[in-house]
């Protein structure tokens, strides 16, 4: 222990402040080398050499010798009996132990400080207290004594220290707040005593690494508690009012949006009626084909390849969009559109132009009015590409395979099926079975094979729709 600097007897009082009950320096063998005591708040006194003992079996020495540099062992609050002027009193201390190292970093011993708890309580104002890890409530009595009560507030999830000073979780607590309000009889943080309301406010603190305390204070403020209750009630009412306003505004916004969509649909679909007025058969054709498209889209959606693409929105959009597939016919002369015989080559080229007219019409509407509805984009694709063929021999752009939008590939089959089964001025209606055979023949040429496969699975539903309309 020769490498530990000893404190000269004349300087004990200079370095050993009255905040300490006892200071002990111990060598690595457990033998006390220096012990300075400060009993009864008198000047510090050194213990004579023959009174120094070996403490190698003491828990605080063993624990401190196991620590690394800068480590600190901290005991729980301990009580010691003490006679002062013939009166037995309890003295409360906390024992701190730190390892000592020489300049080469070799552990040479332990320094133990026994700290008066009363000195800490002196720092607190009146009505303040310390609540320890082992459910002890400590406060300072008027004469300087420490009052100790065993009480379990059961409100804060603090870290309890065991008898060795190590940390262990206190699972019986129900909150992790660092600060708050609590009482013995807890009701919204208020302790009730007759007509008086007493609140205990607290904060969790760690004066040292291994010590977890709650420092609290008592407040008597019935009017403040009542005011807080009113504020809480007003806050709840205000919250409800604000949420109600938000919901009302949202409802009105959504309602206006829906009304706008409906108005846009009404304006656009009025164009469809122009086509129906010129060709009476067109109206029934539109109704049948939109229903065919829904049936076929739902069936194709069962195919793993399209299950992520064809959802409820897709089906709803194709139902609305199908009505506009021949909107371009408004630009075709009546002499061609209503001709009761086969068209010549020039007339056929002109009527093929209805897909371009319809595409440009819808593109202009979407662009000019900045319309975002998905069914309009789908309608444009169906209008422009429902006469394209899977092998690339269709019109107007000669798209091939999956270059043709999915909705146009679906509708192309529906349109052809209805034309085959419907009477025209230039042809008689053919049977459902004949239409099925012709569609099978058109697989990989006119029609997408996946679409044909889906059609064959739901062809009976096509026949039902054809009969109903």
C-alpha positions as CSV (number, residue, x, y, z in Angstrom):
1,X,0.0,0.0,0.0
2,X,3.1,2.2,-0.1
3,X,2.1,3.6,-3.4
4,X,-1.2,5.1,-2.0
5,X,-0.7,8.7,-0.9
6,X,-1.6,8.9,2.8
7,X,-3.4,12.0,4.2
8,X,-1.5,13.7,6.9
9,X,-3.1,13.8,10.3
10,X,-3.2,17.6,10.3
11,X,-5.3,17.8,7.1
12,X,-8.1,15.4,8.0
13,X,-10.6,18.2,8.6
14,X,-9.6,19.9,5.4
15,X,-10.4,16.9,3.2
16,X,-12.9,15.0,5.2
17,X,-16.0,17.2,5.0
18,X,-18.9,16.8,7.5
19,X,-21.0,15.3,4.7
20,X,-19.2,12.0,5.4
21,X,-19.8,9.7,8.3
22,X,-16.7,7.7,7.6
23,X,-13.8,7.5,5.1
24,X,-11.7,4.4,4.8
25,X,-8.7,3.5,2.7
26,X,-8.1,-0.3,2.3
27,X,-5.2,-2.1,0.7
28,X,-5.6,-4.9,-1.8
29,X,-5.4,-7.5,1.0
30,X,-8.4,-6.1,2.8
31,X,-6.5,-4.4,5.6
32,X,-7.7,-0.9,6.6
33,X,-4.8,1.6,6.2
34,X,-6.6,4.8,7.1
35,X,-10.0,5.4,8.6
36,X,-11.4,8.8,9.3
37,X,-14.7,9.2,11.2
38,X,-17.0,12.1,11.7
39,X,-19.4,11.0,14.3
40,X,-22.0,13.3,15.9
41,X,-21.2,16.0,13.4
42,X,-18.0,16.8,15.1
43,X,-14.6,17.3,13.6
44,X,-13.2,14.3,11.7
45,X,-10.9,12.1,13.7
46,X,-8.5,9.4,12.5
47,X,-8.9,5.9,13.9
48,X,-5.7,4.6,15.7
49,X,-3.7,2.0,13.9
50,X,-4.3,-0.7,16.4
51,X,-8.1,-0.2,15.8
52,X,-7.8,-0.7,12.0
53,X,-9.3,-4.1,11.0
54,X,-9.2,-6.5,8.0
55,X,-12.3,-6.2,5.9
56,X,-11.5,-8.6,3.1
57,X,-14.7,-10.6,3.8
58,X,-16.9,-7.4,3.7
59,X,-19.2,-7.3,0.8
60,X,-18.4,-3.7,-0.2
61,X,-14.7,-4.6,-0.3
62,X,-15.2,-7.7,-2.4
63,X,-17.5,-5.9,-4.8
64,X,-15.3,-2.9,-5.2
65,X,-12.2,-5.1,-5.9
66,X,-14.2,-6.6,-8.8
67,X,-14.8,-3.2,-10.5
68,X,-12.8,-1.7,-13.3
69,X,-11.3,1.8,-13.3
70,X,-14.0,4.5,-12.6
71,X,-16.4,1.8,-11.4
72,X,-18.4,2.6,-8.2
73,X,-20.1,0.2,-5.8
74,X,-23.2,1.7,-4.1
75,X,-25.1,0.2,-1.2
76,X,-28.7,0.7,-0.4
77,X,-29.6,3.2,2.3
78,X,-28.5,1.7,5.6
79,X,-29.4,2.6,9.2
80,X,-26.9,2.5,12.0
81,X,-27.7,2.9,15.7
82,X,-26.0,5.8,17.4
83,X,-26.1,7.2,20.9
84,X,-26.0,11.0,21.1
85,X,-26.2,12.7,24.5
86,X,-27.6,9.5,26.0
87,X,-30.4,9.2,23.4
88,X,-30.5,6.3,20.9
89,X,-31.0,7.5,17.3
90,X,-30.8,5.9,13.9
91,X,-28.2,7.2,11.5
92,X,-28.8,6.7,7.8
93,X,-25.9,6.4,5.4
94,X,-25.0,5.3,1.9
95,X,-21.7,3.5,1.4
96,X,-19.7,4.1,-1.7
97,X,-16.7,2.1,-2.6
98,X,-14.3,2.7,-5.5
99,X,-11.1,0.8,-6.5
100,X,-7.7,2.5,-6.3
101,X,-5.1,2.2,-9.0
102,X,-1.4,3.3,-9.1
103,X,0.1,5.1,-12.1
104,X,0.7,1.9,-13.9
105,X,-2.9,1.0,-13.7
106,X,-2.5,-1.8,-11.1
107,X,-5.3,-2.1,-8.6
108,X,-3.9,-1.4,-5.2
109,X,-6.9,-1.1,-2.9
110,X,-10.3,0.4,-2.2
111,X,-11.6,3.8,-1.0
112,X,-14.8,3.6,1.0
113,X,-17.0,6.7,1.7
114,X,-19.9,6.5,4.0
115,X,-22.2,9.4,3.2
116,X,-24.7,11.0,5.6
117,X,-28.1,10.8,4.0
118,X,-29.3,13.7,6.1
119,X,-26.9,16.0,4.1
120,X,-28.8,15.2,0.9
121,X,-32.1,15.8,2.6
122,X,-30.8,19.2,3.8
123,X,-30.8,20.2,0.2
124,X,-34.5,19.6,-0.2
125,X,-37.1,22.2,0.6
126,X,-40.0,21.6,3.0
127,X,-42.5,18.9,2.1
128,X,-40.0,17.2,-0.2
129,X,-38.9,13.6,0.3
130,X,-36.9,10.8,-1.2
131,X,-38.5,7.5,-2.3
132,X,-35.9,4.7,-2.5
133,X,-35.7,1.5,-4.4
134,X,-36.8,-0.6,-1.5
135,X,-40.0,1.4,-1.0
136,X,-38.8,3.6,1.8
137,X,-40.0,7.2,2.0
138,X,-37.3,9.4,3.6
139,X,-37.8,12.9,4.8
140,X,-36.2,15.3,7.2
141,X,-37.8,16.0,10.6
142,X,-37.7,19.5,12.0
143,X,-34.9,18.6,14.4
144,X,-32.7,17.2,11.7
145,X,-33.7,13.6,12.2
146,X,-34.7,11.4,9.3
147,X,-38.2,10.1,9.1
148,X,-38.6,6.7,7.4
149,X,-41.9,5.2,6.2
150,X,-42.4,1.9,4.4
151,X,-44.9,2.6,1.6
152,X,-45.5,1.3,-1.9
153,X,-46.8,4.0,-4.3
154,X,-46.6,1.4,-7.1
155,X,-46.6,4.0,-9.9
156,X,-43.1,4.2,-11.4
157,X,-41.1,1.5,-13.1
158,X,-37.8,2.2,-11.4
159,X,-34.7,0.1,-11.3
160,X,-34.5,-1.6,-7.9
161,X,-31.1,-2.4,-6.5
162,X,-30.6,-5.6,-4.6
163,X,-28.8,-6.0,-1.4
164,X,-25.5,-6.1,-3.2
165,X,-26.1,-2.8,-5.0
166,X,-26.7,-4.4,-8.4
167,X,-29.7,-3.4,-10.6
168,X,-32.7,-5.6,-11.2
169,X,-36.0,-4.8,-12.8
170,X,-39.0,-4.1,-10.6
171,X,-41.8,-5.8,-12.5
172,X,-44.6,-4.9,-10.0
173,X,-44.7,-1.3,-11.2
174,X,-47.0,-0.2,-14.0
175,X,-45.5,2.9,-15.6
176,X,-42.2,4.0,-17.2
177,X,-42.7,7.7,-16.8
178,X,-39.7,9.8,-15.7
179,X,-41.9,12.3,-13.9
180,X,-45.5,12.6,-13.0
181,X,-48.0,12.6,-10.1
182,X,-48.9,9.9,-7.6
183,X,-50.3,9.3,-4.2
184,X,-51.0,6.6,-1.6
185,X,-54.5,6.4,-2.8
186,X,-54.0,7.1,-6.4
187,X,-56.8,8.7,-8.4
188,X,-55.6,10.8,-11.4
189,X,-52.5,11.6,-9.3
190,X,-54.5,13.0,-6.4
191,X,-54.4,12.0,-2.7
192,X,-57.7,12.6,-1.1
193,X,-58.0,13.6,2.6
194,X,-61.5,14.6,3.5
195,X,-62.4,17.7,1.7
196,X,-58.8,18.5,0.8
197,X,-57.0,17.3,-2.3
198,X,-53.3,16.7,-1.9
199,X,-51.1,16.0,-5.0
200,X,-47.6,14.5,-4.8
201,X,-45.4,15.4,-7.8
202,X,-42.3,13.5,-8.4
203,X,-39.3,13.1,-10.7
204,X,-37.0,10.0,-11.2
205,X,-33.3,10.7,-10.7
206,X,-30.0,8.9,-10.5
207,X,-27.7,10.7,-8.1
208,X,-25.2,7.9,-8.7
209,X,-25.0,5.3,-11.4
210,X,-26.4,2.4,-9.4
211,X,-28.9,4.4,-7.3
212,X,-32.5,5.0,-8.6
213,X,-34.5,7.4,-6.5
214,X,-37.7,9.3,-6.8
215,X,-37.7,12.9,-5.4
216,X,-41.2,14.1,-4.6
217,X,-43.0,17.0,-3.0
218,X,-46.5,17.4,-1.6
219,X,-48.8,20.2,-2.9
220,X,-52.1,21.3,-1.4
221,X,-54.0,23.0,-4.2
222,X,-57.7,22.0,-4.4
223,X,-58.5,25.0,-6.7
224,X,-55.7,24.1,-9.1
225,X,-56.8,20.5,-9.2
226,X,-60.4,21.6,-10.0
227,X,-59.1,24.0,-12.7
228,X,-57.0,21.2,-14.2
229,X,-60.1,19.0,-14.2
230,X,-62.0,21.8,-16.1
231,X,-59.2,22.2,-18.5
232,X,-59.1,18.5,-19.2
233,X,-62.9,18.5,-19.8
234,X,-62.6,21.5,-22.1
235,X,-59.8,19.8,-24.0
236,X,-61.9,16.7,-24.5
237,X,-64.8,18.8,-25.8
238,X,-62.5,20.8,-28.0
239,X,-61.0,17.7,-29.4
240,X,-64.4,16.2,-30.2
241,X,-65.5,19.5,-31.8
242,X,-62.4,19.6,-34.0
243,X,-62.7,16.0,-35.0
244,X,-66.4,16.6,-35.9
245,X,-65.5,19.6,-38.0
246,X,-62.8,17.6,-39.8
247,X,-65.2,14.8,-40.5
248,X,-67.9,17.2,-41.7
249,X,-65.5,19.0,-44.0
250,X,-64.1,15.7,-45.3
251,X,-67.6,14.4,-45.9
252,X,-68.5,17.6,-47.9
253,X,-65.3,17.4,-49.8
254,X,-65.8,13.8,-50.8
255,X,-69.5,14.5,-51.6
256,X,-68.5,17.4,-53.9
257,X,-65.8,15.2,-55.5
258,X,-68.4,12.5,-56.2
259,X,-70.8,15.0,-57.6
260,X,-68.1,16.3,-59.9
261,X,-67.3,12.8,-61.1
262,X,-70.9,12.1,-61.7
263,X,-71.3,15.4,-63.6
264,X,-68.3,14.6,-65.8
265,X,-69.7,11.1,-66.5
266,X,-73.1,12.6,-67.4
267,X,-71.5,15.0,-69.9
268,X,-69.3,12.4,-71.5
269,X,-72.0,9.8,-71.6
270,X,-74.4,12.2,-73.3
271,X,-72.0,11.9,-76.2
272,X,-72.8,8.2,-76.3
273,X,-76.5,9.0,-76.7
274,X,-75.7,11.0,-79.9
275,X,-74.4,7.7,-81.4
276,X,-77.4,5.8,-80.2
277,X,-79.7,8.4,-81.8
278,X,-78.1,7.8,-85.2
279,X,-78.0,4.0,-84.9
280,X,-80.8,2.4,-82.8
281,X,-78.9,-0.9,-82.6
282,X,-75.9,0.9,-81.0
283,X,-77.7,1.3,-77.6
284,X,-78.3,-2.4,-77.1
285,X,-74.8,-3.2,-78.4
286,X,-73.3,-0.9,-75.8
287,X,-75.2,-2.5,-72.9
288,X,-74.4,-6.0,-73.9
289,X,-70.7,-5.4,-74.6
290,X,-70.1,-3.6,-71.3
291,X,-71.6,-6.6,-69.4
292,X,-69.5,-9.0,-71.5
293,X,-66.4,-7.0,-70.6
294,X,-67.2,-7.3,-66.9
295,X,-67.7,-11.1,-67.0
296,X,-64.6,-11.6,-69.1
297,X,-62.4,-9.3,-66.9
298,X,-63.5,-11.1,-63.7
299,X,-62.7,-14.5,-65.2
300,X,-59.3,-13.4,-66.6
301,X,-58.5,-12.0,-63.1
302,X,-58.4,-15.5,-61.8
303,X,-55.4,-16.1,-64.0
304,X,-52.2,-15.7,-61.9
305,X,-50.7,-13.6,-64.6
306,X,-53.4,-10.9,-64.2
307,X,-54.5,-11.3,-60.6
308,X,-52.5,-8.3,-59.5
309,X,-53.7,-6.1,-62.5
310,X,-57.4,-6.9,-62.6
311,X,-58.9,-5.8,-59.3
312,X,-62.3,-4.3,-58.4
313,X,-61.3,-0.9,-59.7
314,X,-60.3,-2.4,-63.1
315,X,-63.6,-4.2,-63.4
316,X,-65.6,-1.0,-62.5
317,X,-63.6,1.1,-64.9
318,X,-64.0,-1.3,-67.8
319,X,-67.8,-1.3,-67.2
320,X,-67.9,2.5,-67.5
321,X,-65.3,2.7,-70.3
322,X,-67.0,0.2,-72.6
323,X,-69.8,2.6,-73.3
324,X,-67.4,5.0,-75.1
325,X,-65.7,2.4,-77.4
326,X,-67.6,3.7,-80.5
327,X,-67.8,7.3,-79.6
328,X,-65.8,8.1,-82.7
329,X,-68.7,7.2,-84.9
330,X,-70.2,10.6,-84.3
331,X,-67.7,11.7,-86.9
332,X,-68.8,9.2,-89.6
333,X,-71.3,10.3,-92.2
334,X,-74.9,8.7,-92.0
335,X,-74.6,7.4,-95.5
336,X,-71.8,5.2,-94.4
337,X,-72.9,4.5,-90.8
338,X,-76.5,3.5,-91.8
339,X,-75.7,1.8,-95.1
340,X,-77.8,-1.4,-95.5
341,X,-75.3,-3.2,-97.7
342,X,-71.7,-4.0,-97.6
343,X,-69.3,-1.1,-97.6
344,X,-66.9,-0.5,-100.5
345,X,-63.2,-0.1,-99.9
346,X,-63.3,3.6,-99.6
347,X,-66.2,3.6,-97.2
348,X,-64.6,0.9,-95.1
349,X,-61.4,3.0,-94.8
350,X,-63.6,5.9,-93.7
351,X,-65.5,4.0,-91.0
352,X,-62.2,2.6,-89.7
353,X,-61.4,6.2,-88.9
354,X,-63.9,6.2,-86.0
355,X,-61.2,4.8,-83.7
356,X,-58.9,7.7,-84.4
357,X,-61.8,10.2,-84.0
358,X,-62.8,8.7,-80.7
359,X,-59.2,8.6,-79.4
360,X,-58.5,12.2,-80.3
361,X,-61.9,13.3,-78.8
362,X,-61.2,11.6,-75.5
363,X,-57.5,12.8,-75.4
364,X,-58.7,16.4,-75.9
365,X,-61.3,16.1,-73.1
366,X,-58.8,14.6,-70.7
367,X,-56.0,17.1,-71.5
368,X,-58.2,20.2,-71.7
369,X,-60.0,19.6,-68.4
370,X,-57.1,17.8,-66.7
371,X,-59.3,14.9,-65.8
372,X,-57.7,12.2,-63.7
373,X,-60.4,9.5,-63.6
374,X,-58.9,6.1,-64.5
375,X,-62.0,5.0,-66.5
376,X,-61.4,7.8,-69.0
377,X,-57.8,6.6,-69.8
378,X,-59.2,3.1,-70.1
379,X,-62.0,4.4,-72.4
380,X,-59.4,6.1,-74.6
381,X,-57.4,2.8,-74.9
382,X,-60.5,0.7,-75.7
383,X,-61.7,3.3,-78.3
384,X,-58.3,3.5,-80.0
385,X,-57.3,-0.2,-80.0
386,X,-60.3,-2.5,-79.8
387,X,-59.9,-3.2,-83.6
388,X,-56.2,-4.2,-83.2
389,X,-55.4,-7.9,-83.6
390,X,-53.1,-10.1,-81.5
391,X,-51.0,-11.0,-84.6
392,X,-50.6,-7.3,-85.6
393,X,-52.9,-7.3,-88.6
394,X,-55.6,-5.0,-87.0
395,X,-56.1,-1.2,-87.4
396,X,-55.2,1.6,-87.0
397,X,-51.7,1.2,-85.7
398,X,-51.1,-2.5,-86.2
399,X,-50.1,-3.2,-82.6
400,X,-49.1,-6.8,-81.8
401,X,-49.5,-9.1,-78.8
402,X,-49.2,-7.3,-75.4
403,X,-48.4,-4.0,-77.1
404,X,-52.2,-3.8,-77.2
405,X,-53.5,-2.5,-73.8
406,X,-55.1,-5.3,-71.7
407,X,-58.5,-3.6,-71.6
408,X,-58.6,-3.4,-75.4
409,X,-57.7,-7.1,-75.8
410,X,-60.5,-8.0,-73.5
411,X,-63.0,-5.7,-75.2
412,X,-62.0,-6.8,-78.7
413,X,-63.3,-10.3,-78.0
414,X,-66.5,-8.9,-76.5
415,X,-67.2,-6.7,-79.5
416,X,-66.6,-9.5,-82.0
417,X,-68.8,-11.9,-80.1
418,X,-71.7,-9.4,-80.0
419,X,-71.3,-8.6,-83.7
420,X,-71.5,-12.3,-84.6
421,X,-74.6,-12.9,-82.5
422,X,-76.4,-9.7,-83.6
423,X,-78.5,-9.0,-86.6
424,X,-77.2,-6.2,-88.9
425,X,-78.7,-4.7,-92.0
426,X,-76.1,-6.5,-94.0
427,X,-76.2,-9.9,-92.1
428,X,-78.2,-12.2,-90.0
429,X,-77.5,-13.1,-86.4
430,X,-75.5,-16.3,-85.8
431,X,-75.8,-18.6,-82.8
432,X,-73.9,-18.5,-79.6
433,X,-72.1,-21.7,-80.5
434,X,-71.1,-20.4,-83.9
435,X,-69.6,-17.3,-82.1
436,X,-67.7,-19.6,-79.8
437,X,-66.2,-21.6,-82.7
438,X,-65.2,-18.5,-84.6
439,X,-63.5,-17.0,-81.5
440,X,-61.6,-20.3,-80.9
441,X,-60.5,-20.1,-84.5
442,X,-59.2,-16.6,-83.9
443,X,-57.0,-17.5,-81.0
444,X,-53.4,-16.2,-81.4
445,X,-54.5,-14.4,-84.6
446,X,-57.3,-12.0,-83.7
447,X,-57.4,-12.7,-80.0
448,X,-55.0,-13.0,-77.0
449,X,-54.9,-16.7,-76.1
450,X,-55.2,-15.9,-72.4
451,X,-58.4,-13.9,-73.1
452,X,-59.8,-16.8,-75.3
453,X,-59.1,-19.3,-72.5
454,X,-61.0,-17.1,-70.0
455,X,-63.9,-16.7,-72.5
456,X,-64.3,-20.4,-72.8
457,X,-64.6,-20.7,-69.1
458,X,-67.4,-18.2,-68.9
459,X,-69.1,-18.5,-72.3
460,X,-72.4,-19.6,-70.7
461,X,-72.6,-16.3,-68.9
462,X,-72.1,-14.5,-72.3
463,X,-75.1,-16.5,-73.7
464,X,-77.2,-15.5,-70.7
465,X,-76.5,-11.8,-71.2
466,X,-77.2,-12.1,-74.9
467,X,-80.6,-13.6,-74.2
468,X,-81.5,-10.9,-71.6
469,X,-80.6,-8.0,-73.8
